[in-house]
């Protein structure tokens, strides 16, 4: 077994002092570029294995980002988390993840846990705590697809996505269109899906209905809630060609399975589109048309925006952020087998 390389070994190898070696790890900008290069090459030559814990204790920087995500039963959140975690290869940050339970006190406890681990920033996808309170933690922070009045954020252009989805259904010769969603607050980005649906229905002069219900916080709850919605649609609009716009691909897949179990196929009286382009849409028993949120791009932009904030904080004289950044990612319509 090889001997563990110490700062003293690196100092002797480079003819620098141990103080200089310590500065390389904790404040590299204080050294000339040439000296940084000499030490970096010495680490390679000596096969130095960095002690991450010692580095955290020395400079208080953990290279960890905290994430709070609402759930993983919705395929959108599972894929978003997957894409965020993959950003390690690009940015080098690791992640500590908590799954929210929609309880404010529990989520506040999670945040305190994350802060205790000296995280350098947070990405918040849950909707529980208002953005004004999140901003009060005074830590670099980015939210995704939630109320964001006081924090930086990356969101889909939800209104445009709804316009794309509703316009496609309107062109599928439907007798009426229905949008199935939770009763989301008007200050959340996803409310744009409701507005876009309503505007296009009015523009095309389409009969339409908004079905806004509490759709559950688990897969089983979602199935039970959507069963009631499906039964309502079957009883209220028999024999009519119905265009269903679901607020996410998981719910679209649940409704599609109910239709398929009843009819053995997707009958002509149903056309259906989801929202997300999470993997379940393409892998469903009948591939589901959907609005692609470009989840990989949203994840990348969120981490990139957070890293910019964290890097600024590490400067000797960081520049305070004067205006919030709200990035909107353009959605892409994905036509598959549940629409014409």
C-alpha positions as CSV (number, residue, x, y, z in Angstrom):
1,X,0.0,0.0,0.0
2,X,1.4,3.4,-1.1
3,X,2.2,6.0,1.5
4,X,-0.4,8.8,2.0
5,X,0.9,12.0,0.4
6,X,0.9,15.0,2.8
7,X,1.2,18.8,2.4
8,X,4.7,18.4,3.7
9,X,5.6,16.0,0.9
10,X,4.2,18.3,-1.7
11,X,6.1,21.3,-0.2
12,X,9.4,19.4,-0.4
13,X,8.7,18.2,-4.0
14,X,8.0,21.7,-5.2
15,X,10.4,23.7,-2.9
16,X,7.4,25.7,-1.7
17,X,6.4,26.3,1.9
18,X,3.5,24.3,3.4
19,X,1.6,27.7,3.7
20,X,1.9,28.1,-0.1
21,X,0.5,24.6,-0.6
22,X,-2.4,25.3,1.8
23,X,-3.2,28.5,-0.2
24,X,-3.3,26.5,-3.4
25,X,-6.1,24.3,-2.0
26,X,-8.0,27.0,-0.1
27,X,-7.4,30.2,-2.0
28,X,-5.7,29.4,-5.4
29,X,-6.3,32.9,-6.8
30,X,-3.7,34.2,-4.3
31,X,-1.0,32.3,-6.2
32,X,0.4,33.1,-9.6
33,X,-0.8,31.0,-12.5
34,X,2.7,29.6,-12.9
35,X,2.9,28.4,-9.3
36,X,-0.6,26.9,-9.5
37,X,0.6,24.9,-12.5
38,X,3.7,23.7,-10.7
39,X,1.7,22.5,-7.7
40,X,-1.0,20.9,-10.0
41,X,1.7,18.9,-11.8
42,X,3.2,17.8,-8.5
43,X,-0.1,16.4,-7.4
44,X,-0.2,14.3,-10.5
45,X,3.5,13.2,-10.1
46,X,2.9,12.2,-6.4
47,X,-0.5,10.6,-7.0
48,X,-2.1,12.8,-4.4
49,X,-5.5,11.8,-3.1
50,X,-7.3,14.8,-1.8
51,X,-8.9,14.6,1.6
52,X,-12.3,16.1,1.0
53,X,-13.3,16.3,4.6
54,X,-10.1,18.2,5.6
55,X,-10.8,20.6,2.8
56,X,-14.4,21.3,4.1
57,X,-13.0,21.8,7.6
58,X,-10.4,24.2,6.3
59,X,-12.4,26.5,4.1
60,X,-16.1,25.7,4.9
61,X,-16.8,24.8,1.2
62,X,-18.4,21.4,0.8
63,X,-18.9,21.3,-3.0
64,X,-22.4,20.0,-2.2
65,X,-25.7,21.4,-3.5
66,X,-28.9,20.7,-1.7
67,X,-32.1,19.7,-3.6
68,X,-35.6,19.5,-2.3
69,X,-38.0,17.8,-4.7
70,X,-41.7,17.2,-4.2
71,X,-41.9,13.5,-5.1
72,X,-40.5,10.9,-7.5
73,X,-43.8,9.2,-8.5
74,X,-44.3,11.9,-11.2
75,X,-42.0,11.0,-14.0
76,X,-41.1,14.6,-14.6
77,X,-39.5,15.0,-11.2
78,X,-37.7,11.7,-11.4
79,X,-36.2,12.6,-14.8
80,X,-35.4,16.2,-13.6
81,X,-33.5,14.8,-10.6
82,X,-31.7,12.3,-13.0
83,X,-30.6,15.2,-15.2
84,X,-29.5,17.4,-12.3
85,X,-27.3,14.6,-10.8
86,X,-25.7,14.0,-14.2
87,X,-24.4,17.6,-14.2
88,X,-21.7,16.4,-11.8
89,X,-19.6,15.5,-14.8
90,X,-19.7,19.1,-16.0
91,X,-19.6,21.1,-12.8
92,X,-18.1,18.8,-10.2
93,X,-20.7,19.4,-7.5
94,X,-22.3,16.6,-5.5
95,X,-25.9,16.6,-4.3
96,X,-27.8,16.0,-1.1
97,X,-31.5,15.3,-1.8
98,X,-34.6,15.5,0.3
99,X,-38.1,14.5,-0.9
100,X,-40.7,17.0,0.3
101,X,-43.9,15.8,1.9
102,X,-45.8,19.1,1.5
103,X,-45.4,19.9,5.2
104,X,-43.8,23.3,5.8
105,X,-42.1,22.4,9.1
106,X,-40.7,19.2,7.7
107,X,-39.3,21.1,4.8
108,X,-37.8,23.8,7.0
109,X,-36.1,21.0,9.0
110,X,-34.7,19.6,5.7
111,X,-33.2,23.0,4.8
112,X,-31.6,23.3,8.3
113,X,-30.1,19.8,7.8
114,X,-28.7,20.9,4.4
115,X,-27.2,24.1,5.8
116,X,-25.6,22.1,8.6
117,X,-23.7,20.1,5.9
118,X,-22.3,23.4,4.6
119,X,-24.0,23.1,1.3
120,X,-22.9,25.9,-1.1
121,X,-26.3,26.3,-2.8
122,X,-29.8,24.9,-3.2
123,X,-32.2,23.9,-6.0
124,X,-35.8,23.9,-4.9
125,X,-38.6,22.2,-6.9
126,X,-41.1,21.8,-4.1
127,X,-43.9,24.3,-3.8
128,X,-44.3,24.3,0.0
129,X,-42.2,27.3,1.3
130,X,-42.8,30.8,-0.3
131,X,-39.9,32.2,-2.3
132,X,-39.6,35.2,0.1
133,X,-38.7,32.9,2.9
134,X,-36.3,30.9,0.7
135,X,-34.5,34.1,-0.1
136,X,-34.1,34.9,3.6
137,X,-31.7,32.0,4.0
138,X,-29.1,34.1,2.2
139,X,-27.6,31.2,0.2
140,X,-27.3,30.9,-3.6
141,X,-30.6,29.4,-4.7
142,X,-32.4,28.5,-7.9
143,X,-36.0,27.2,-8.2
144,X,-37.5,25.2,-11.0
145,X,-41.2,25.4,-12.0
146,X,-42.6,27.0,-8.8
147,X,-43.4,30.5,-7.4
148,X,-40.3,32.5,-7.8
149,X,-41.0,36.2,-7.0
150,X,-37.9,36.6,-4.7
151,X,-35.5,34.0,-6.1
152,X,-33.7,33.1,-9.4
153,X,-35.5,30.4,-11.4
154,X,-35.5,28.3,-14.5
155,X,-39.0,27.4,-15.9
156,X,-40.7,26.1,-19.0
157,X,-42.7,28.6,-21.1
158,X,-45.8,26.9,-19.8
159,X,-48.2,29.2,-21.7
160,X,-46.5,28.4,-25.1
161,X,-46.6,24.7,-24.2
162,X,-50.3,24.8,-23.5
163,X,-50.9,26.7,-26.8
164,X,-49.0,24.0,-28.7
165,X,-51.0,21.1,-27.0
166,X,-54.4,22.7,-27.3
167,X,-53.9,23.8,-30.9
168,X,-52.9,20.2,-31.8
169,X,-56.1,18.8,-30.2
170,X,-58.2,21.5,-31.8
171,X,-56.9,20.3,-35.2
172,X,-57.8,16.7,-34.4
173,X,-61.5,17.4,-35.2
174,X,-62.5,17.0,-31.5
175,X,-66.1,17.9,-30.4
176,X,-64.8,19.3,-27.2
177,X,-61.5,19.8,-25.3
178,X,-60.8,19.1,-21.6
179,X,-57.8,20.2,-19.6
180,X,-57.2,18.1,-16.5
181,X,-55.0,19.7,-13.9
182,X,-54.6,20.6,-10.2
183,X,-56.1,23.9,-9.1
184,X,-52.7,25.6,-9.2
185,X,-52.1,29.1,-7.8
186,X,-51.9,31.9,-10.4
187,X,-48.4,32.9,-9.3
188,X,-46.9,29.6,-10.3
189,X,-45.4,29.0,-13.7
190,X,-47.6,26.0,-14.5
191,X,-50.7,28.2,-14.3
192,X,-49.7,29.2,-17.8
193,X,-51.0,25.8,-18.9
194,X,-54.5,26.7,-17.8
195,X,-54.3,30.2,-19.5
196,X,-53.0,28.8,-22.7
197,X,-55.7,26.1,-22.9
198,X,-58.4,28.7,-22.3
199,X,-57.1,31.2,-24.8
200,X,-56.8,28.7,-27.7
201,X,-60.2,27.2,-27.0
202,X,-61.7,30.7,-27.2
203,X,-59.7,31.5,-30.3
204,X,-60.9,28.3,-32.1
205,X,-64.4,28.6,-30.7
206,X,-64.1,25.2,-29.1
207,X,-66.4,23.7,-26.5
208,X,-64.2,23.1,-23.5
209,X,-64.0,22.4,-19.8
210,X,-61.4,22.8,-17.2
211,X,-61.3,19.9,-14.7
212,X,-59.3,21.2,-11.8
213,X,-59.1,18.7,-8.9
214,X,-56.7,17.7,-6.2
215,X,-54.9,14.8,-7.9
216,X,-52.9,13.3,-5.0
217,X,-49.4,13.1,-3.7
218,X,-48.7,9.5,-4.5
219,X,-49.2,7.2,-7.5
220,X,-52.1,5.4,-5.8
221,X,-53.9,8.7,-4.8
222,X,-53.4,9.9,-8.4
223,X,-55.0,6.7,-9.8
224,X,-58.0,7.0,-7.5
225,X,-58.5,10.7,-8.3
226,X,-58.1,10.2,-12.0
227,X,-60.5,7.3,-11.9
228,X,-63.2,9.7,-10.7
229,X,-62.3,12.1,-13.5
230,X,-62.4,9.4,-16.2
231,X,-65.8,8.2,-14.9
232,X,-67.1,11.8,-15.0
233,X,-65.9,12.2,-18.6
234,X,-67.4,8.9,-19.7
235,X,-70.8,9.8,-18.1
236,X,-70.9,13.4,-19.2
237,X,-69.7,13.2,-22.8
238,X,-70.6,9.8,-24.2
239,X,-70.2,9.3,-28.0
240,X,-68.3,12.6,-28.5
241,X,-64.8,13.0,-29.8
242,X,-62.9,14.3,-26.8
243,X,-59.5,15.9,-26.7
244,X,-57.8,15.5,-23.3
245,X,-54.9,17.7,-22.3
246,X,-53.2,16.4,-19.2
247,X,-50.9,18.5,-17.0
248,X,-48.2,15.9,-17.0
249,X,-47.2,12.6,-18.7
250,X,-47.7,10.5,-15.6
251,X,-51.4,11.5,-15.4
252,X,-51.7,11.1,-19.2
253,X,-50.4,7.6,-18.9
254,X,-52.8,6.7,-16.1
255,X,-55.8,8.0,-18.1
256,X,-54.5,6.2,-21.2
257,X,-54.3,2.9,-19.3
258,X,-57.9,3.4,-18.1
259,X,-59.1,4.0,-21.7
260,X,-57.1,1.0,-22.9
261,X,-58.5,-1.3,-20.2
262,X,-62.1,-0.3,-21.1
263,X,-61.8,-0.3,-24.9
264,X,-58.8,-2.5,-25.7
265,X,-57.4,0.3,-27.8
266,X,-57.5,4.1,-28.1
267,X,-60.9,4.6,-29.7
268,X,-61.6,7.4,-32.2
269,X,-63.6,9.3,-29.6
270,X,-60.4,10.0,-27.6
271,X,-57.4,12.0,-28.4
272,X,-54.8,12.7,-25.7
273,X,-51.7,14.8,-25.0
274,X,-49.5,15.1,-21.9
275,X,-46.9,17.6,-20.8
276,X,-43.2,17.0,-19.9
277,X,-41.8,14.5,-22.4
278,X,-40.6,12.4,-19.5
279,X,-39.6,8.8,-20.5
280,X,-43.1,7.4,-19.7
281,X,-44.6,9.3,-22.6
282,X,-42.6,7.4,-25.2
283,X,-42.7,4.1,-23.4
284,X,-46.4,4.0,-22.7
285,X,-48.6,1.2,-24.2
286,X,-49.4,3.6,-26.9
287,X,-46.7,6.3,-27.2
288,X,-48.2,9.6,-25.9
289,X,-48.1,12.9,-27.7
290,X,-46.7,15.5,-25.3
291,X,-45.2,18.9,-24.8
292,X,-41.4,18.5,-24.3
293,X,-40.1,20.6,-21.5
294,X,-36.5,19.9,-22.5
295,X,-35.8,18.6,-19.0
296,X,-32.1,18.1,-19.7
297,X,-31.8,21.7,-20.7
298,X,-33.7,23.0,-17.7
299,X,-31.6,21.0,-15.4
300,X,-28.3,22.2,-17.0
301,X,-29.4,25.8,-16.9
302,X,-30.5,25.6,-13.3
303,X,-27.2,24.1,-12.1
304,X,-25.2,26.6,-14.3
305,X,-27.1,29.6,-12.9
306,X,-26.5,28.3,-9.4
307,X,-22.8,27.7,-10.0
308,X,-22.5,31.3,-11.3
309,X,-23.9,32.6,-8.0
310,X,-21.7,30.2,-5.9
311,X,-18.6,31.3,-7.8
312,X,-19.4,34.9,-7.2
313,X,-19.8,34.3,-3.5
314,X,-16.2,32.8,-3.4
315,X,-14.6,36.0,-4.6
316,X,-12.9,38.3,-2.2
317,X,-15.3,41.1,-3.0
318,X,-18.4,39.5,-4.4
319,X,-20.8,41.7,-6.4
320,X,-24.3,41.6,-5.0
321,X,-27.0,40.5,-7.4
322,X,-29.1,43.5,-8.4
323,X,-31.8,41.8,-10.4
324,X,-33.3,38.3,-10.3
325,X,-32.8,36.0,-13.2
326,X,-35.8,34.1,-14.5
327,X,-34.9,31.9,-17.5
328,X,-37.7,30.5,-19.7
329,X,-37.0,27.4,-21.8
330,X,-39.1,27.0,-25.0
331,X,-41.1,23.7,-25.1
332,X,-41.1,21.4,-28.1
333,X,-44.3,19.6,-29.3
334,X,-43.8,15.9,-29.6
335,X,-46.4,14.2,-31.8
336,X,-46.9,10.5,-31.2
337,X,-49.7,8.0,-31.5
338,X,-52.4,9.5,-29.2
339,X,-53.1,12.3,-31.6
340,X,-53.6,12.5,-35.3
